């Protein structure tokens, strides 16, 4: 990933964090389980966006880390 792609990815992550924070502000009673359900429904879209920035090797590592997180969250929240 070159510097330009890294900057674009960083910008996308910041934008996603801001959108989540705004959603939490406008929906103060939203639960973590609700947020995880939303992420789950958008998983393919998220993966497509990430694949625009990562090399095949980086995407493989990202996929492995997401699988670990999903396993951990599944144990905690049955998500």
C-alpha positions in Angstrom: 0.0 0.0 0.0 1.5 3.3 -1.0 1.2 6.5 1.1 -1.7 7.8 -0.9 -3.7 4.6 -0.3 -2.7 4.7 3.4 -4.1 8.2 3.6 -7.3 7.2 1.9 -7.8 4.2 4.2 -7.1 6.4 7.3 -9.6 8.9 6.0 -12.2 6.2 5.4 -11.7 4.8 8.9 -12.0 8.3 10.5 -15.2 8.8 8.5 -16.6 5.5 9.6 -15.8 6.3 13.3 -17.5 9.7 12.9 -20.6 8.1 11.3 -20.8 5.6 14.2 -20.4 8.3 16.8 -23.2 10.4 15.1 -25.5 7.3 15.0 -24.9 6.7 18.7 -25.7 10.4 19.4 -28.9 10.3 17.4 -29.9 6.8 18.8 -28.8 7.0 22.4 -30.5 3.6 23.3 -28.7 1.6 20.6 -27.0 -1.5 22.0 -23.7 -2.9 21.1 -25.5 -6.0 19.8 -27.6 -3.7 17.5 -24.4 -2.1 16.2 -22.8 -5.5 15.5 -26.0 -6.6 13.7 -25.7 -3.5 11.4 -22.0 -4.3 10.7 -22.9 -7.9 10.0 -25.5 -6.8 7.4 -22.9 -4.5 5.7 -19.9 -7.0 6.0 -19.6 -7.5 2.2 -19.7 -3.8 1.5 -17.1 -3.2 4.2 -14.8 -5.9 2.8 -15.1 -4.4 -0.7 -14.1 -1.0 0.5 -11.1 -2.4 2.4 -10.1 -4.5 -0.6 -9.7 -1.2 -2.6 -6.8 -0.2 -0.2 -5.0 -3.5 0.7 -2.7 -5.7 -1.2 -3.8 -9.4 -1.5 -1.5 -10.3 1.4 -2.8 -7.5 3.6 -6.4 -8.5 2.7 -5.7 -12.1 3.8 -4.3 -10.9 7.1 -7.3 -8.5 7.5 -9.7 -11.4 6.8 -8.0 -13.5 9.4 -8.2 -10.8 12.1 -11.8 -10.2 11.3 -12.5 -13.9 11.8 -10.8 -13.8 15.2 -12.9 -10.8 16.2 -16.1 -12.4 14.9 -15.3 -15.5 16.9 -14.6 -13.5 20.1 -17.7 -11.3 19.7 -19.8 -14.3 18.9 -18.8 -15.8 22.2 -19.6 -12.6 24.0 -22.7 -11.4 22.2 -23.8 -14.3 20.0 -23.3 -12.0 17.0 
